[in-house]
Amino acid sequence: MTYVEIYDAQLQAPAAPNLYLEMKVFDQKTGEPKIGTGVRPVDSPVRSDYLAIPIVWEMEVAKLPPGNYRLEAQASDATGNKTPWRTTTFSVE
């Protein structure tokens, strides 16, 4: 499971934008891509009193062999705005 939050001041606007998220997992040693979600719409409920959308997605991390990995995530909206890629690392033992 992965958990991320998308922060956006536009979430409090009367017509909040449609948001999308893409996540990728790479082998940290070789840079080889291992898992990718593709760009998917964010279906999490939006609360008008909060500037973030919590997102929990399943990824097939259990199928990865032991090693060190890098997760990259990028949010975008329907108008083409994109965040920089955000990264974190994790290990599978």
PDB file as gemmi writes it, atoms N, CA and C in Angstrom:
CRYST1    1.000    1.000    1.000  90.00  90.00  90.00 P 1                      
ATOM      1  N   MET A   1       0.842  -1.176   0.000  1.00  0.00           N  
ATOM      2  CA  MET A   1       0.000   0.000   0.000  1.00  0.00           C  
ATOM      3  C   MET A   1       0.887   1.238   0.000  1.00  0.00           C  
ATOM      4  N   THR A   2       0.445   2.239  -0.701  1.00  0.00           N  
ATOM      5  CA  THR A   2       1.127   3.521  -0.660  1.00  0.00           C  
ATOM      6  C   THR A   2       0.130   4.567  -0.172  1.00  0.00           C  
ATOM      7  N   TYR A   3       0.647   5.536   0.561  1.00  0.00           N  
ATOM      8  CA  TYR A   3      -0.185   6.642   1.053  1.00  0.00           C  
ATOM      9  C   TYR A   3       0.499   7.938   0.661  1.00  0.00           C  
ATOM     10  N   VAL A   4      -0.226   8.802  -0.023  1.00  0.00           N  
ATOM     11  CA  VAL A   4       0.273  10.133  -0.366  1.00  0.00           C  
ATOM     12  C   VAL A   4      -0.851  11.130  -0.131  1.00  0.00           C  
ATOM     13  N   GLU A   5      -0.483  12.389  -0.018  1.00  0.00           N  
ATOM     14  CA  GLU A   5      -1.461  13.463   0.071  1.00  0.00           C  
ATOM     15  C   GLU A   5      -1.148  14.481  -1.009  1.00  0.00           C  
ATOM     16  N   ILE A   6      -2.185  14.948  -1.685  1.00  0.00           N  
ATOM     17  CA  ILE A   6      -2.032  16.016  -2.663  1.00  0.00           C  
ATOM     18  C   ILE A   6      -2.557  17.282  -2.019  1.00  0.00           C  
ATOM     19  N   TYR A   7      -1.691  18.290  -1.909  1.00  0.00           N  
ATOM     20  CA  TYR A   7      -2.061  19.589  -1.348  1.00  0.00           C  
ATOM     21  C   TYR A   7      -2.356  20.540  -2.491  1.00  0.00           C  
ATOM     22  N   ASP A   8      -3.497  21.243  -2.406  1.00  0.00           N  
ATOM     23  CA  ASP A   8      -3.865  22.173  -3.466  1.00  0.00           C  
ATOM     24  C   ASP A   8      -4.813  23.226  -2.917  1.00  0.00           C  
ATOM     25  N   ALA A   9      -4.409  24.475  -2.982  1.00  0.00           N  
ATOM     26  CA  ALA A   9      -5.259  25.574  -2.504  1.00  0.00           C  
ATOM     27  C   ALA A   9      -6.559  25.657  -3.299  1.00  0.00           C  
ATOM     28  N   GLN A  10      -6.570  25.146  -4.523  1.00  0.00           N  
ATOM     29  CA  GLN A  10      -7.779  25.182  -5.348  1.00  0.00           C  
ATOM     30  C   GLN A  10      -8.862  24.223  -4.853  1.00  0.00           C  
ATOM     31  N   LEU A  11      -8.526  23.363  -3.901  1.00  0.00           N  
ATOM     32  CA  LEU A  11      -9.516  22.408  -3.407  1.00  0.00           C  
ATOM     33  C   LEU A  11     -10.689  23.106  -2.723  1.00  0.00           C  
ATOM     34  N   GLN A  12     -10.458  24.324  -2.229  1.00  0.00           N  
ATOM     35  CA  GLN A  12     -11.538  25.057  -1.566  1.00  0.00           C  
ATOM     36  C   GLN A  12     -12.353  25.891  -2.549  1.00  0.00           C  
ATOM     37  N   ALA A  13     -11.974  25.902  -3.818  1.00  0.00           N  
ATOM     38  CA  ALA A  13     -12.727  26.648  -4.825  1.00  0.00           C  
ATOM     39  C   ALA A  13     -14.066  25.953  -5.070  1.00  0.00           C  
ATOM     40  N   PRO A  14     -15.087  26.723  -5.507  1.00  0.00           N  
ATOM     41  CA  PRO A  14     -16.403  26.115  -5.762  1.00  0.00           C  
ATOM     42  C   PRO A  14     -16.340  24.947  -6.747  1.00  0.00           C  
ATOM     43  N   ALA A  15     -15.478  25.037  -7.741  1.00  0.00           N  
ATOM     44  CA  ALA A  15     -15.326  23.943  -8.708  1.00  0.00           C  
ATOM     45  C   ALA A  15     -13.886  23.449  -8.633  1.00  0.00           C  
ATOM     46  N   ALA A  16     -13.616  22.551  -7.711  1.00  0.00           N  
ATOM     47  CA  ALA A  16     -12.262  22.008  -7.555  1.00  0.00           C  
ATOM     48  C   ALA A  16     -11.863  21.272  -8.836  1.00  0.00           C  
ATOM     49  N   PRO A  17     -10.597  21.365  -9.230  1.00  0.00           N  
ATOM     50  CA  PRO A  17     -10.159  20.730 -10.476  1.00  0.00           C  
ATOM     51  C   PRO A  17     -10.117  19.214 -10.352  1.00  0.00           C  
ATOM     52  N   ASN A  18     -10.244  18.524 -11.491  1.00  0.00           N  
ATOM     53  CA  ASN A  18     -10.029  17.084 -11.505  1.00  0.00           C  
ATOM     54  C   ASN A  18      -8.533  16.846 -11.336  1.00  0.00           C  
ATOM     55  N   LEU A  19      -8.187  15.962 -10.424  1.00  0.00           N  
ATOM     56  CA  LEU A  19      -6.777  15.680 -10.134  1.00  0.00           C  
ATOM     57  C   LEU A  19      -6.404  14.273 -10.568  1.00  0.00           C  
ATOM     58  N   TYR A  20      -5.116  14.121 -10.889  1.00  0.00           N  
ATOM     59  CA  TYR A  20      -4.578  12.849 -11.347  1.00  0.00           C  
ATOM     60  C   TYR A  20      -3.264  12.591 -10.616  1.00  0.00           C  
ATOM     61  N   LEU A  21      -2.900  11.314 -10.521  1.00  0.00           N  
ATOM     62  CA  LEU A  21      -1.661  10.935  -9.854  1.00  0.00           C  
ATOM     63  C   LEU A  21      -0.997   9.822 -10.641  1.00  0.00           C  
ATOM     64  N   GLU A  22       0.323   9.885 -10.736  1.00  0.00           N  
ATOM     65  CA  GLU A  22       1.101   8.811 -11.343  1.00  0.00           C  
ATOM     66  C   GLU A  22       2.206   8.428 -10.369  1.00  0.00           C  
ATOM     67  N   MET A  23       2.404   7.128 -10.170  1.00  0.00           N  
ATOM     68  CA  MET A  23       3.481   6.646  -9.313  1.00  0.00           C  
ATOM     69  C   MET A  23       4.289   5.592 -10.065  1.00  0.00           C  
ATOM     70  N   LYS A  24       5.606   5.618  -9.815  1.00  0.00           N  
ATOM     71  CA  LYS A  24       6.525   4.670 -10.442  1.00  0.00           C  
ATOM     72  C   LYS A  24       7.506   4.168  -9.392  1.00  0.00           C  
ATOM     73  N   VAL A  25       7.907   2.917  -9.526  1.00  0.00           N  
ATOM     74  CA  VAL A  25       8.928   2.334  -8.650  1.00  0.00           C  
ATOM     75  C   VAL A  25      10.095   1.895  -9.523  1.00  0.00           C  
ATOM     76  N   PHE A  26      11.300   2.301  -9.105  1.00  0.00           N  
ATOM     77  CA  PHE A  26      12.530   1.977  -9.832  1.00  0.00           C  
ATOM     78  C   PHE A  26      13.480   1.211  -8.922  1.00  0.00           C  
ATOM     79  N   ASP A  27      14.259   0.300  -9.511  1.00  0.00           N  
ATOM     80  CA  ASP A  27      15.361  -0.328  -8.797  1.00  0.00           C  
ATOM     81  C   ASP A  27      16.384   0.773  -8.526  1.00  0.00           C  
ATOM     82  N   GLN A  28      16.715   0.981  -7.277  1.00  0.00           N  
ATOM     83  CA  GLN A  28      17.598   2.081  -6.911  1.00  0.00           C  
ATOM     84  C   GLN A  28      19.013   1.887  -7.449  1.00  0.00           C  
ATOM     85  N   LYS A  29      19.444   0.656  -7.568  1.00  0.00           N  
ATOM     86  CA  LYS A  29      20.813   0.379  -8.012  1.00  0.00           C  
ATOM     87  C   LYS A  29      20.960   0.548  -9.529  1.00  0.00           C  
ATOM     88  N   THR A  30      19.999   0.019 -10.299  1.00  0.00           N  
ATOM     89  CA  THR A  30      20.125   0.016 -11.758  1.00  0.00           C  
ATOM     90  C   THR A  30      19.305   1.120 -12.441  1.00  0.00           C  
ATOM     91  N   GLY A  31      18.323   1.679 -11.727  1.00  0.00           N  
ATOM     92  CA  GLY A  31      17.444   2.673 -12.334  1.00  0.00           C  
ATOM     93  C   GLY A  31      16.349   2.060 -13.187  1.00  0.00           C  
ATOM     94  N   GLU A  32      16.304   0.725 -13.234  1.00  0.00           N  
ATOM     95  CA  GLU A  32      15.310   0.027 -14.051  1.00  0.00           C  
ATOM     96  C   GLU A  32      13.907   0.224 -13.481  1.00  0.00           C  
ATOM     97  N   PRO A  33      12.911   0.592 -14.328  1.00  0.00           N  
ATOM     98  CA  PRO A  33      11.536   0.713 -13.831  1.00  0.00           C  
ATOM     99  C   PRO A  33      10.971  -0.669 -13.487  1.00  0.00           C  
ATOM    100  N   LYS A  34      10.283  -0.762 -12.364  1.00  0.00           N  
ATOM    101  CA  LYS A  34       9.736  -2.039 -11.903  1.00  0.00           C  
ATOM    102  C   LYS A  34       8.201  -2.043 -11.866  1.00  0.00           C  
ATOM    103  N   ILE A  35       7.597  -0.953 -11.401  1.00  0.00           N  
ATOM    104  CA  ILE A  35       6.142  -0.863 -11.271  1.00  0.00           C  
ATOM    105  C   ILE A  35       5.731   0.539 -11.701  1.00  0.00           C  
ATOM    106  N   GLY A  36       4.603   0.645 -12.364  1.00  0.00           N  
ATOM    107  CA  GLY A  36       4.073   1.957 -12.714  1.00  0.00           C  
ATOM    108  C   GLY A  36       2.554   1.932 -12.708  1.00  0.00           C  
ATOM    109  N   THR A  37       1.957   2.986 -12.209  1.00  0.00           N  
ATOM    110  CA  THR A  37       0.489   3.046 -12.183  1.00  0.00           C  
ATOM    111  C   THR A  37      -0.079   3.667 -13.439  1.00  0.00           C  
ATOM    112  N   GLY A  38       0.758   4.403 -14.198  1.00  0.00           N  
ATOM    113  CA  GLY A  38       0.217   5.234 -15.261  1.00  0.00           C  
ATOM    114  C   GLY A  38      -0.516   6.399 -14.607  1.00  0.00           C  
ATOM    115  N   VAL A  39      -0.965   7.325 -15.400  1.00  0.00           N  
ATOM    116  CA  VAL A  39      -1.711   8.468 -14.861  1.00  0.00           C  
ATOM    117  C   VAL A  39      -3.130   7.995 -14.581  1.00  0.00           C  
ATOM    118  N   ARG A  40      -3.546   8.138 -13.313  1.00  0.00           N  
ATOM    119  CA  ARG A  40      -4.879   7.690 -12.905  1.00  0.00           C  
ATOM    120  C   ARG A  40      -5.619   8.829 -12.227  1.00  0.00           C  
ATOM    121  N   PRO A  41      -6.935   8.893 -12.427  1.00  0.00           N  
ATOM    122  CA  PRO A  41      -7.705   9.928 -11.727  1.00  0.00           C  
ATOM    123  C   PRO A  41      -7.719   9.664 -10.234  1.00  0.00           C  
ATOM    124  N   VAL A  42      -7.748  10.734  -9.468  1.00  0.00           N  
ATOM    125  CA  VAL A  42      -7.825  10.646  -8.011  1.00  0.00           C  
ATOM    126  C   VAL A  42      -9.301  10.607  -7.648  1.00  0.00           C  
ATOM    127  N   ASP A  43      -9.722   9.502  -7.058  1.00  0.00           N  
ATOM    128  CA  ASP A  43     -11.126   9.323  -6.705  1.00  0.00           C  
ATOM    129  C   ASP A  43     -11.395   9.527  -5.227  1.00  0.00           C  
ATOM    130  N   SER A  44     -10.395   9.965  -4.482  1.00  0.00           N  
ATOM    131  CA  SER A  44     -10.583  10.180  -3.048  1.00  0.00           C  
ATOM    132  C   SER A  44     -11.531  11.345  -2.822  1.00  0.00           C  
ATOM    133  N   PRO A  45     -12.339  11.288  -1.777  1.00  0.00           N  
ATOM    134  CA  PRO A  45     -13.262  12.391  -1.501  1.00  0.00           C  
ATOM    135  C   PRO A  45     -12.519  13.669  -1.133  1.00  0.00           C  
ATOM    136  N   VAL A  46     -13.039  14.786  -1.588  1.00  0.00           N  
ATOM    137  CA  VAL A  46     -12.456  16.091  -1.296  1.00  0.00           C  
ATOM    138  C   VAL A  46     -13.259  16.745  -0.192  1.00  0.00           C  
ATOM    139  N   ARG A  47     -12.577  17.184   0.866  1.00  0.00           N  
ATOM    140  CA  ARG A  47     -13.232  17.924   1.952  1.00  0.00           C  
ATOM    141  C   ARG A  47     -12.954  19.401   1.756  1.00  0.00           C  
ATOM    142  N   SER A  48     -13.977  20.196   1.763  1.00  0.00           N  
ATOM    143  CA  SER A  48     -13.798  21.621   1.502  1.00  0.00           C  
ATOM    144  C   SER A  48     -13.061  22.340   2.630  1.00  0.00           C  
ATOM    145  N   ASP A  49     -12.967  21.730   3.819  1.00  0.00           N  
ATOM    146  CA  ASP A  49     -12.285  22.385   4.940  1.00  0.00           C  
ATOM    147  C   ASP A  49     -10.817  21.957   5.055  1.00  0.00           C  
ATOM    148  N   TYR A  50     -10.301  21.214   4.090  1.00  0.00           N  
ATOM    149  CA  TYR A  50      -8.946  20.693   4.169  1.00  0.00           C  
ATOM    150  C   TYR A  50      -8.254  20.910   2.838  1.00  0.00           C  
ATOM    151  N   LEU A  51      -6.993  21.299   2.849  1.00  0.00           N  
ATOM    152  CA  LEU A  51      -6.261  21.589   1.621  1.00  0.00           C  
ATOM    153  C   LEU A  51      -5.484  20.387   1.088  1.00  0.00           C  
ATOM    154  N   ALA A  52      -5.852  19.186   1.491  1.00  0.00           N  
ATOM    155  CA  ALA A  52      -5.145  18.000   1.020  1.00  0.00           C  
ATOM    156  C   ALA A  52      -6.138  16.875   0.747  1.00  0.00           C  
ATOM    157  N   ILE A  53      -5.778  16.049  -0.214  1.00  0.00           N  
ATOM    158  CA  ILE A  53      -6.565  14.851  -0.504  1.00  0.00           C  
ATOM    159  C   ILE A  53      -5.710  13.652  -0.127  1.00  0.00           C  
ATOM    160  N   PRO A  54      -6.156  12.820   0.805  1.00  0.00           N  
ATOM    161  CA  PRO A  54      -5.403  11.597   1.127  1.00  0.00           C  
ATOM    162  C   PRO A  54      -5.683  10.532   0.067  1.00  0.00           C  
ATOM    163  N   ILE A  55      -4.635   9.834  -0.347  1.00  0.00           N  
ATOM    164  CA  ILE A  55      -4.774   8.797  -1.374  1.00  0.00           C  
ATOM    165  C   ILE A  55      -4.056   7.541  -0.904  1.00  0.00           C  
ATOM    166  N   VAL A  56      -4.759   6.430  -0.940  1.00  0.00           N  
ATOM    167  CA  VAL A  56      -4.180   5.132  -0.612  1.00  0.00           C  
ATOM    168  C   VAL A  56      -4.384   4.239  -1.827  1.00  0.00           C  
ATOM    169  N   TRP A  57      -3.303   3.790  -2.415  1.00  0.00           N  
ATOM    170  CA  TRP A  57      -3.354   2.903  -3.575  1.00  0.00           C  
ATOM    171  C   TRP A  57      -2.540   1.655  -3.289  1.00  0.00           C  
ATOM    172  N   GLU A  58      -3.013   0.548  -3.845  1.00  0.00           N  
ATOM    173  CA  GLU A  58      -2.240  -0.688  -3.763  1.00  0.00           C  
ATOM    174  C   GLU A  58      -1.263  -0.729  -4.927  1.00  0.00           C  
ATOM    175  N   MET A  59      -0.051  -1.145  -4.634  1.00  0.00           N  
ATOM    176  CA  MET A  59       0.953  -1.375  -5.670  1.00  0.00           C  
ATOM    177  C   MET A  59       1.524  -2.765  -5.437  1.00  0.00           C  
ATOM    178  N   GLU A  60       1.977  -3.406  -6.481  1.00  0.00           N  
ATOM    179  CA  GLU A  60       2.436  -4.791  -6.402  1.00  0.00           C  
ATOM    180  C   GLU A  60       3.854  -4.906  -5.847  1.00  0.00           C  
ATOM    181  N   VAL A  61       4.100  -4.253  -4.726  1.00  0.00           N  
ATOM    182  CA  VAL A  61       5.429  -4.249  -4.120  1.00  0.00           C  
ATOM    183  C   VAL A  61       5.817  -5.648  -3.642  1.00  0.00           C  
ATOM    184  N   ALA A  62       4.850  -6.458  -3.251  1.00  0.00           N  
ATOM    185  CA  ALA A  62       5.144  -7.807  -2.763  1.00  0.00           C  
ATOM    186  C   ALA A  62       5.802  -8.664  -3.842  1.00  0.00           C  
ATOM    187  N   LYS A  63       5.641  -8.311  -5.102  1.00  0.00           N  
ATOM    188  CA  LYS A  63       6.240  -9.078  -6.197  1.00  0.00           C  
ATOM    189  C   LYS A  63       7.690  -8.676  -6.476  1.00  0.00           C  
ATOM    190  N   LEU A  64       8.164  -7.622  -5.817  1.00  0.00           N  
ATOM    191  CA  LEU A  64       9.535  -7.177  -6.032  1.00  0.00           C  
ATOM    192  C   LEU A  64      10.525  -8.092  -5.311  1.00  0.00           C  
ATOM    193  N   PRO A  65      11.659  -8.382  -5.930  1.00  0.00           N  
ATOM    194  CA  PRO A  65      12.679  -9.150  -5.225  1.00  0.00           C  
ATOM    195  C   PRO A  65      13.334  -8.280  -4.145  1.00  0.00           C  
ATOM    196  N   PRO A  66      13.999  -8.892  -3.167  1.00  0.00           N  
ATOM    197  CA  PRO A  66      14.679  -8.097  -2.147  1.00  0.00           C  
ATOM    198  C   PRO A  66      15.620  -7.087  -2.786  1.00  0.00           C  
ATOM    199  N   GLY A  67      15.649  -5.887  -2.219  1.00  0.00           N  
ATOM    200  CA  GLY A  67      16.520  -4.842  -2.739  1.00  0.00           C  
ATOM    201  C   GLY A  67      16.052  -3.467  -2.311  1.00  0.00           C  
ATOM    202  N   ASN A  68      16.703  -2.453  -2.840  1.00  0.00           N  
ATOM    203  CA  ASN A  68      16.380  -1.060  -2.529  1.00  0.00           C  
ATOM    204  C   ASN A  68      15.691  -0.430  -3.734  1.00  0.00           C  
ATOM    205  N   TYR A  69      14.671   0.356  -3.451  1.00  0.00           N  
ATOM    206  CA  TYR A  69      13.839   0.918  -4.508  1.00  0.00           C  
ATOM    207  C   TYR A  69      13.564   2.396  -4.263  1.00  0.00           C  
ATOM    208  N   ARG A  70      13.204   3.077  -5.357  1.00  0.00           N  
ATOM    209  CA  ARG A  70      12.829   4.493  -5.292  1.00  0.00           C  
ATOM    210  C   ARG A  70      11.406   4.625  -5.833  1.00  0.00           C  
ATOM    211  N   LEU A  71      10.549   5.263  -5.051  1.00  0.00           N  
ATOM    212  CA  LEU A  71       9.177   5.544  -5.468  1.00  0.00           C  
ATOM    213  C   LEU A  71       9.115   6.998  -5.910  1.00  0.00           C  
ATOM    214  N   GLU A  72       8.542   7.253  -7.080  1.00  0.00           N  
ATOM    215  CA  GLU A  72       8.342   8.610  -7.569  1.00  0.00           C  
ATOM    216  C   GLU A  72       6.852   8.837  -7.763  1.00  0.00           C  
ATOM    217  N   ALA A  73       6.376  10.029  -7.399  1.00  0.00           N  
ATOM    218  CA  ALA A  73       4.962  10.366  -7.550  1.00  0.00           C  
ATOM    219  C   ALA A  73       4.840  11.770  -8.118  1.00  0.00           C  
ATOM    220  N   GLN A  74       3.857  11.950  -9.008  1.00  0.00           N  
ATOM    221  CA  GLN A  74       3.587  13.261  -9.594  1.00  0.00           C  
ATOM    222  C   GLN A  74       2.076  13.443  -9.705  1.00  0.00           C  
ATOM    223  N   ALA A  75       1.601  14.586  -9.211  1.00  0.00           N  
ATOM    224  CA  ALA A  75       0.187  14.940  -9.322  1.00  0.00           C  
ATOM    225  C   ALA A  75       0.015  15.920 -10.471  1.00  0.00           C  
ATOM    226  N   SER A  76      -1.160  15.892 -11.091  1.00  0.00           N  
ATOM    227  CA  SER A  76      -1.473  16.838 -12.154  1.00  0.00           C  
ATOM    228  C   SER A  76      -2.960  17.144 -12.098  1.00  0.00           C  
ATOM    229  N   ASP A  77      -3.362  18.181 -12.847  1.00  0.00           N  
ATOM    230  CA  ASP A  77      -4.797  18.486 -12.905  1.00  0.00           C  
ATOM    231  C   ASP A  77      -5.244  18.493 -14.361  1.00  0.00           C  
ATOM    232  N   ALA A  78      -6.536  18.696 -14.554  1.00  0.00           N  
ATOM    233  CA  ALA A  78      -7.127  18.611 -15.881  1.00  0.00           C  
ATOM    234  C   ALA A  78      -6.648  19.718 -16.813  1.00  0.00           C  
ATOM    235  N   THR A  79      -6.074  20.786 -16.265  1.00  0.00           N  
ATOM    236  CA  THR A  79      -5.602  21.881 -17.112  1.00  0.00           C  
ATOM    237  C   THR A  79      -4.147  21.706 -17.534  1.00  0.00           C  
ATOM    238  N   GLY A  80      -3.506  20.612 -17.102  1.00  0.00           N  
ATOM    239  CA  GLY A  80      -2.129  20.345 -17.507  1.00  0.00           C  
ATOM    240  C   GLY A  80      -1.072  20.765 -16.510  1.00  0.00           C  
ATOM    241  N   ASN A  81      -1.462  21.355 -15.374  1.00  0.00           N  
ATOM    242  CA  ASN A  81      -0.490  21.697 -14.338  1.00  0.00           C  
ATOM    243  C   ASN A  81       0.035  20.417 -13.703  1.00  0.00           C  
ATOM    244  N   LYS A  82       1.345  20.374 -13.448  1.00  0.00           N  
ATOM    245  CA  LYS A  82       1.966  19.198 -12.835  1.00  0.00           C  
ATOM    246  C   LYS A  82       2.882  19.626 -11.710  1.00  0.00           C  
ATOM    247  N   THR A  83       2.942  18.803 -10.683  1.00  0.00           N  
ATOM    248  CA  THR A  83       3.910  19.025  -9.614  1.00  0.00           C  
ATOM    249  C   THR A  83       5.253  18.482 -10.069  1.00  0.00           C  
ATOM    250  N   PRO A  84       6.333  18.892  -9.405  1.00  0.00           N  
ATOM    251  CA  PRO A  84       7.607  18.193  -9.642  1.00  0.00           C  
ATOM    252  C   PRO A  84       7.455  16.746  -9.156  1.00  0.00           C  
ATOM    253  N   TRP A  85       8.263  15.856  -9.692  1.00  0.00           N  
ATOM    254  CA  TRP A  85       8.257  14.482  -9.195  1.00  0.00           C  
ATOM    255  C   TRP A  85       8.770  14.485  -7.764  1.00  0.00           C  
ATOM    256  N   ARG A  86       8.040  13.841  -6.873  1.00  0.00           N  
ATOM    257  CA  ARG A  86       8.454  13.672  -5.472  1.00  0.00           C  
ATOM    258  C   ARG A  86       8.972  12.246  -5.324  1.00  0.00           C  
ATOM    259  N   THR A  87      10.029  12.082  -4.530  1.00  0.00           N  
ATOM    260  CA  THR A  87      10.628  10.747  -4.408  1.00  0.00           C  
ATOM    261  C   THR A  87      10.834  10.352  -2.960  1.00  0.00           C  
ATOM    262  N   THR A  88      10.850   9.056  -2.755  1.00  0.00           N  
ATOM    263  CA  THR A  88      11.236   8.468  -1.478  1.00  0.00           C  
ATOM    264  C   THR A  88      11.842   7.112  -1.790  1.00  0.00           C  
ATOM    265  N   THR A  89      12.559   6.553  -0.847  1.00  0.00           N  
ATOM    266  CA  THR A  89      13.175   5.240  -1.053  1.00  0.00           C  
ATOM    267  C   THR A  89      12.620   4.259  -0.029  1.00  0.00           C  
ATOM    268  N   PHE A  90      12.693   2.977  -0.386  1.00  0.00           N  
ATOM    269  CA  PHE A  90      12.286   1.916   0.536  1.00  0.00           C  
ATOM    270  C   PHE A  90      13.036   0.646   0.188  1.00  0.00           C  
ATOM    271  N   SER A  91      13.017  -0.299   1.098  1.00  0.00           N  
ATOM    272  CA  SER A  91      13.688  -1.577   0.921  1.00  0.00           C  
ATOM    273  C   SER A  91      12.696  -2.716   1.011  1.00  0.00           C  
ATOM    274  N   VAL A  92      12.957  -3.761   0.272  1.00  0.00           N  
ATOM    275  CA  VAL A  92      12.205  -5.013   0.363  1.00  0.00           C  
ATOM    276  C   VAL A  92      13.188  -6.058   0.858  1.00  0.00           C  
ATOM    277  N   GLU A  93      12.818  -6.748   1.925  1.00  0.00           N  
ATOM    278  CA  GLU A  93      13.710  -7.781   2.482  1.00  0.00           C  
ATOM    279  C   GLU A  93      13.123  -9.143   2.310  1.00  0.00           C  
TER     280      GLU A  93                                                      
END                                                                             
